[in-house]
């Protein structure tokens, strides 16, 4: 790896600053509803769902295709020029659309993360060094883009669990303690 220990630590410590909720609030809202209506039901219906979620090294596939891919309905929001449009679709349709939204926002997330690391003007070097850092921590040859997507989905999932708890009147702190 061409990523030194200091850079590798900096890469990982800055990842929590790259949150989907800050990049695309509509996408975070879609993920919140998808968790509430699709993932939570998928985990209840699929005995392996919770293990798959907890141990996934490919959350974008597992959450939006495997766990949440049911026939139940969920709202899906689109934001065009600050005009939000809502539709209600089956989870099996919402999942792939949310995946596309995540993929579309990943470039912006990479730019933000590169700027946090002082590398905004050298994206090729950022991606190469990020990949080196990811391999140190992950021991897998994934792309910087995939690793960043995984991190963003993990953080968005945490936000979705907290937002779901709040929406049904639960204390998010006690939910977090019981799901750890």
Buried (B, 14 or more C-beta within 10 A) or exposed (E): BEBEEEBBBBBBEBBEEBBBBEBBEBBBBBBBBBBBBBBBBBBEEBEEBBEBBEEBEBBBBBBBBBBBBBEBBBBBBEBEEEEEEEEEEBBBBBBEBBBEBBEEBBEEBBBBBBEBBEBBEEBEEBBBBBBBBBBBEBEEEBEBBBBBBBBBBBBBBBBBBBBBBEEEEEEBEEBEEEEE
